[in-house]
Amino acid sequence: MDKLGKLLKQSKRITDTDLAELAGTWALAPPQDLHDRQTYQEALACNPVALGCAVITSLCASSQYQDAFEDYIREGNEKGYWEARDMDSNMTGMCKVTILQLIQDVKTWWDSIYLMIWWLWLLEQPIDTFLNHPNNRDLKKYKLSWMEWNVLQDFEAILEVPHHATQVLSHEKLPTICNFLKAFERFYVN
């Protein structure tokens, strides 16, 4: 952009060589957040659930990462890093983030995937900024794009209903078909 501005200020005739040089400069410097220009289908194809698992695995890989992440959340709470947002993602002020132990998906505990995604979403801001921090260059590859976060949010909404139905049934001392049908009906209606 600076080169083009200089050429225009000089009021000189722009040659093909000048344009080729400008194109080469622009091609080498794509926008930094090109990853965030994904479509929903592209983000879905990247398997954001598996990416979320990779984020959690990387943050839980060592006690140093876990402690650094928790300290970063505390620091953000003290210094007001975290934004409160409304349903349309508009900033409404600052908030504090609860320090949660990240939950990994457990194959034998079916709704652990729901809880994993839900807690990932609760910690989205700290995770994003922590992975972007210069000290964590080796973790940056696990950063999710904006669209991948949206896909995860949709998965959370999809899995919320069966999670609640399961919770209702698992709280019964003696689950009966009548309670099962009520829970199933609630699941089907929602």
Disulfide bonds with the S-S distance in Angstrom:
none
